[in-house]
Amino acid sequence: MRELERATQVKQITDPNYDLNPKLLWPFKDRRPLAWGWRGVEREGARCENLIPIDRLELVPFHVNGEDWVDGEEMLRRANDAGAFPGCQGWSQHHAEDILERANELSEAFREFSLVFPDTILLNERGERHVPYITWRKGKRRLCWNRLDIGIYCNRRFIRLYRSSL
């Protein structure tokens, strides 16, 4: 029953005529989009049930054949392709927020790239769709959002947990 209730709340939040009550409906810790007047959540994505083992994260390039950028919808399609990008599915803004809280644990190799979390899609005040990503700016990791309609540049990466060989 609770999942049905939550789905109804998420559906309501995407309706531009719905009176957004962020205390009840905004599922994320970072509330800046609310201050900017964003409409809400198209897809919340998976919850982060446990701390992510940051030392097991690996970067996964999703641009192919020398692409400088890829269309946002194509990036979402690739993110869901478990055959081509195993382990890259289900990474949401909840995961981004967990990683960001412990960003000092990320190795310096991660500074070169922005980490995309395609399991969450947010809508701004104009209805434009965005996915969260973590980037390195001004000596610090920051959570930002990439508009899907302008493309995703080659400095973005999916992430996954690498499997240790047993």
C-alpha positions in Angstrom: 0.0 0.0 0.0 2.8 2.4 0.9 4.4 2.0 -2.6 1.0 2.8 -4.2 0.8 5.9 -2.1 4.3 7.0 -3.0 3.7 6.4 -6.7 0.6 8.6 -6.4 2.6 11.3 -4.7 5.3 11.2 -7.4 2.7 11.4 -10.1 1.0 14.4 -8.5 4.3 16.2 -8.1 4.9 16.1 -11.9 1.5 17.8 -12.6 2.3 21.5 -13.2 -1.1 22.4 -11.6 -0.4 20.5 -8.4 0.4 22.6 -5.4 3.8 21.3 -4.4 4.2 20.6 -0.7 8.0 19.8 -0.5 7.8 18.7 3.1 5.6 15.8 2.1 6.7 15.0 -1.4 10.3 15.9 -2.1 12.2 12.7 -1.6 15.8 14.0 -1.6 18.1 15.7 0.9 19.2 18.4 -1.6 16.3 20.8 -1.7 17.9 23.5 -4.0 15.7 22.6 -7.0 12.6 23.5 -4.9 14.1 26.9 -4.2 14.6 27.3 -8.0 10.9 26.6 -8.6 11.4 23.1 -10.2 8.2 21.1 -10.6 9.3 17.9 -9.1 10.2 14.3 -9.9 9.4 12.3 -13.0 11.3 9.3 -11.7 12.7 9.1 -8.2 14.9 6.1 -8.7 16.1 3.4 -6.3 16.6 4.2 -2.6 20.1 3.9 -1.2 19.5 1.3 1.6 23.1 0.9 2.7 26.3 3.0 2.6 27.9 2.6 -0.8 31.4 1.1 -0.6 33.2 4.0 -2.3 36.4 2.2 -2.5 34.7 -0.3 -4.9 33.3 2.2 -7.3 34.6 2.2 -10.9 34.0 4.6 -13.7 32.3 3.3 -16.8 32.5 5.4 -20.1 29.2 5.3 -22.1 30.3 7.3 -25.1 31.2 5.1 -28.0 33.3 5.5 -31.2 34.9 8.8 -30.1 31.6 10.6 -29.4 32.1 14.0 -27.8 28.5 14.0 -26.5 25.4 11.8 -26.6 21.8 12.7 -26.6 20.2 12.5 -23.2 17.6 10.0 -24.2 20.3 7.8 -25.8 22.2 8.1 -22.5 19.2 6.8 -20.6 18.8 4.0 -23.1 22.4 3.0 -22.6 22.0 3.3 -18.8 19.3 0.6 -18.9 21.3 -1.7 -21.2 22.5 -4.3 -18.7 24.2 -6.3 -21.5 26.4 -3.4 -22.6 26.8 -1.7 -19.3 26.4 -4.3 -16.5 26.1 -2.9 -13.0 25.3 0.6 -14.2 21.5 0.3 -13.6 19.7 1.7 -10.6 22.0 4.6 -9.6 19.8 7.4 -8.4 20.1 10.8 -6.7 19.8 9.0 -3.4 23.1 7.3 -4.2 24.6 10.5 -5.4 23.8 12.2 -2.1 25.3 9.2 -0.1 28.5 9.4 -2.2 28.6 13.2 -1.9 28.5 13.0 1.9 31.7 11.0 1.8 33.2 12.6 -1.3 36.6 12.8 0.4 36.8 9.0 0.1 36.8 9.2 -3.7 40.2 8.8 -5.3 41.7 11.7 -7.3 41.1 9.7 -10.5 37.4 10.6 -10.1 38.1 14.3 -10.3 38.6 14.1 -14.1 35.0 12.9 -14.6 31.5 13.8 -13.6 29.4 10.8 -12.2 25.9 10.5 -13.7 23.0 9.0 -11.8 20.4 8.2 -14.6 17.9 6.4 -12.4 16.5 9.8 -11.3 14.8 12.3 -13.6 13.8 15.8 -12.2 11.6 18.4 -14.0 12.5 22.1 -13.8 9.9 24.9 -13.9 9.7 24.7 -17.7 9.2 20.9 -17.7 12.7 20.2 -18.9 14.1 16.9 -17.8 17.3 16.6 -15.8 19.5 13.9 -14.4 21.7 14.4 -11.4 25.5 14.2 -11.6 28.4 14.8 -9.2 31.2 17.0 -10.5 34.5 18.4 -9.3 34.4 22.3 -9.2 36.5 24.8 -7.3 38.3 22.1 -5.3 35.1 20.4 -4.2 32.5 17.8 -5.2 29.1 19.2 -6.0 25.7 17.8 -7.0 24.4 19.3 -10.3 21.8 18.4 -12.8 22.2 17.9 -16.6 19.4 18.7 -19.0 18.6 15.7 -21.1 17.7 17.8 -24.2 21.2 19.4 -24.6 23.2 16.2 -24.5 25.7 14.6 -22.1 29.3 15.4 -22.7 32.2 12.9 -22.8 33.5 13.9 -19.4 30.5 12.1 -17.8 30.7 8.5 -16.6 28.3 5.9 -15.3 29.5 4.2 -12.1 29.2 0.7 -10.8 30.7 -1.5 -8.1 33.6 -3.6 -9.4 33.5 -7.2 -8.5 36.5 -8.6 -6.6 37.8 -11.8 -7.9 37.4 -14.6 -5.5 
